[in-house]
Amino acid sequence: MNVKINGRHLEITPALRDYAESKVKKFDKYLSNITEAIVTLSVEKYRHKAEIQLRVNGVIIQAESVTGEIYSSIDEVIDKLDRQIKKYKGKLTSHRKDNRTAPQPAKAPEEPEPEIRIIKRKRFAMKPMTVEEAAMQMELLDKDFFVFTNAETNQINVIYRRKDGDFGLIEPA
C-alpha cells in the first residue's frame, strides 16, 4: 500500500507521520488489495481535520473527521473507515449470495439557477460498474449522488438517494 500524507496549514512532523501511517496500515489486515491511501491533515483556527481516502480495486472509500486535536481527528477518522470497510466487505459477500433487482429510474427536477458559479472541479477515471456497485460506492463516499458508467449500457448514469431513503437512477433516453 502506498501511503501519502499531506498537510494543509500544518507541518507534518515525523511523529505525526509515523502515527498516521501506523493507523492506516492496520487496514491491510482487512483488505489486502488497497493500492493507495491519501491522508490529508489540516488546521483551520481551532478545527483539526483529518481526511483519508483509500483506493481498493477501483473503489474509493473516504472519511473525514474534525475535532479540536489532530491526533483525536486521526483516531476518529480511522474508526469511521473501519466501519465503512466492514460494511463494504459485508456488501461484497451479500451481493455474491443474491442478485437484487435494480431500482426503477426516476428523473430529478431541474431548477434554473440565475447565476452559475463553479467553485470546485473534480476529475476521476470512471470504470464501468453495475447499478449495485455504484450504490455501494456512493454509500462508501457518503454522498447523496454518484455519476458512473453503466456496465450494461455503457452510458453515463446518475444514482442518487431519495428523501425516503431509497435510491433513484437517472439514465439517458
MOZIJO-V518692 format. One record per pair of residues at least 24 apart in sequence whose ideal C-beta (glycine too) atoms are under 10 Angstrom apart, sorted by the first residue. I is the first residue (numbers start at 1). GAP is how many residues later the second one is. If there is no record, write none. Layout:
i->I gap->GAP
i->I gap->GAP
//
This chain:
i->1 gap->24
i->1 gap->26
i->1 gap->27
i->1 gap->30
i->1 gap->31
i->1 gap->32
i->1 gap->33
i->1 gap->34
i->1 gap->35
i->1 gap->36
i->1 gap->53
i->1 gap->54
i->1 gap->55
i->2 gap->32
i->2 gap->33
i->2 gap->34
i->2 gap->35
i->2 gap->36
i->2 gap->53
i->3 gap->31
i->3 gap->33
i->3 gap->34
i->3 gap->35
i->3 gap->36
i->3 gap->49
i->3 gap->51
i->4 gap->32
i->4 gap->33
i->4 gap->34
i->4 gap->35
i->4 gap->36
i->4 gap->49
i->5 gap->32
i->5 gap->33
i->5 gap->34
i->5 gap->35
i->5 gap->36
i->5 gap->47
i->6 gap->32
i->6 gap->33
i->6 gap->34
i->6 gap->35
i->6 gap->36
i->6 gap->45
i->7 gap->32
i->7 gap->33
i->7 gap->34
i->7 gap->35
i->7 gap->36
i->7 gap->63
i->8 gap->32
i->8 gap->33
i->8 gap->34
i->8 gap->35
i->8 gap->36
i->8 gap->41
i->8 gap->43
i->9 gap->32
i->9 gap->33
i->9 gap->34
i->9 gap->35
i->9 gap->36
i->9 gap->40
i->10 gap->30
i->10 gap->31
i->10 gap->32
i->10 gap->33
i->10 gap->34
i->10 gap->38
i->10 gap->39
i->10 gap->60
i->11 gap->30
i->11 gap->32
i->12 gap->27
i->12 gap->29
i->15 gap->56
i->16 gap->25
i->16 gap->54
i->16 gap->55
i->16 gap->58
i->17 gap->24
i->19 gap->51
i->19 gap->52
i->19 gap->55
i->19 gap->56
i->20 gap->30
i->20 gap->32
i->20 gap->50
i->20 gap->51
i->20 gap->54
i->20 gap->57
i->20 gap->58
i->23 gap->27
i->23 gap->29
i->23 gap->48
i->23 gap->51
i->23 gap->52
i->23 gap->54
i->23 gap->55
i->23 gap->58
i->24 gap->28
i->24 gap->30
i->24 gap->50
i->24 gap->53
i->24 gap->54
i->24 gap->57
i->26 gap->52
i->26 gap->55
i->26 gap->56
i->27 gap->25
i->27 gap->27
i->27 gap->29
i->27 gap->34
i->27 gap->51
i->27 gap->54
i->27 gap->55
i->27 gap->58
i->30 gap->26
i->30 gap->51
i->30 gap->52
i->30 gap->55
i->30 gap->56
i->30 gap->58
i->30 gap->59
i->31 gap->25
i->31 gap->26
i->31 gap->28
i->31 gap->30
i->31 gap->54
i->31 gap->57
i->31 gap->58
i->32 gap->24
i->33 gap->24
i->33 gap->26
i->34 gap->27
i->34 gap->51
i->36 gap->24
i->37 gap->24
i->37 gap->44
i->38 gap->24
i->39 gap->35
i->39 gap->38
i->40 gap->24
i->41 gap->29
i->41 gap->32
i->41 gap->33
i->41 gap->36
i->42 gap->24
i->42 gap->28
i->42 gap->31
i->43 gap->27
i->43 gap->30
i->47 gap->26
i->48 gap->24
i->48 gap->25
i->48 gap->26
i->49 gap->24
i->49 gap->28
i->50 gap->24
i->50 gap->25
i->50 gap->26
i->50 gap->27
i->50 gap->28
i->50 gap->30
i->51 gap->26
i->52 gap->25
i->52 gap->26
i->52 gap->28
i->52 gap->29
i->53 gap->28
i->53 gap->88
i->54 gap->27
i->54 gap->30
i->54 gap->31
i->54 gap->34
i->54 gap->86
i->56 gap->29
i->56 gap->32
i->56 gap->84
i->57 gap->35
i->57 gap->70
i->58 gap->67
i->58 gap->68
i->58 gap->69
i->58 gap->70
i->58 gap->71
i->58 gap->75
i->58 gap->79
i->59 gap->29
i->59 gap->33
i->59 gap->68
i->59 gap->70
i->59 gap->74
i->59 gap->77
i->59 gap->78
i->59 gap->81
i->59 gap->82
i->60 gap->64
i->60 gap->77
i->60 gap->80
i->60 gap->81
i->61 gap->24
i->61 gap->26
i->61 gap->27
i->61 gap->76
i->61 gap->78
i->61 gap->79
i->61 gap->80
i->61 gap->81
i->62 gap->78
i->62 gap->79
i->62 gap->80
i->62 gap->81
i->63 gap->77
i->63 gap->78
i->63 gap->79
i->64 gap->78
i->80 gap->62
i->81 gap->59
i->84 gap->55
i->84 gap->56
i->84 gap->57
i->84 gap->58
i->85 gap->55
i->87 gap->49
i->87 gap->52
i->87 gap->53
i->88 gap->48
i->88 gap->49
i->88 gap->51
i->88 gap->52
i->91 gap->41
i->91 gap->42
i->91 gap->44
i->91 gap->45
i->91 gap->48
i->91 gap->49
i->92 gap->41
i->92 gap->44
i->95 gap->35
i->95 gap->37
i->95 gap->38
i->95 gap->41
i->99 gap->31
i->99 gap->33
i->100 gap->31
i->100 gap->32
i->100 gap->35
i->101 gap->30
i->101 gap->31
i->102 gap->28
i->102 gap->29
i->102 gap->30
i->102 gap->32
i->102 gap->33
i->102 gap->48
i->102 gap->50
i->102 gap->57
i->102 gap->65
i->102 gap->67
i->103 gap->28
i->103 gap->29
i->103 gap->32
i->103 gap->56
i->103 gap->59
i->103 gap->63
i->103 gap->64
i->103 gap->65
i->103 gap->66
i->104 gap->62
i->104 gap->63
i->104 gap->64
i->104 gap->65
i->105 gap->26
i->105 gap->52
i->105 gap->54
i->105 gap->63
i->105 gap->64
i->105 gap->65
i->105 gap->66
i->105 gap->68
i->106 gap->54
i->106 gap->56
i->106 gap->60
i->106 gap->61
i->106 gap->62
i->106 gap->63
i->106 gap->64
i->106 gap->65
i->107 gap->61
i->107 gap->62
i->107 gap->63
i->107 gap->64
i->107 gap->66
i->108 gap->37
i->108 gap->50
i->108 gap->52
i->108 gap->54
i->108 gap->60
i->108 gap->62
i->125 gap->24
i->126 gap->30
i->127 gap->24
i->128 gap->24
i->128 gap->25
i->128 gap->26
i->128 gap->27
i->129 gap->28
i->131 gap->26
i->131 gap->28
i->131 gap->36
i->131 gap->38
i->131 gap->40
i->132 gap->27
i->132 gap->35
i->133 gap->26
i->134 gap->24
i->134 gap->25
i->134 gap->33
i->134 gap->35
i->135 gap->24
i->135 gap->25
i->135 gap->26
i->135 gap->32
i->135 gap->34
i->138 gap->29
i->139 gap->28
i->145 gap->25
//
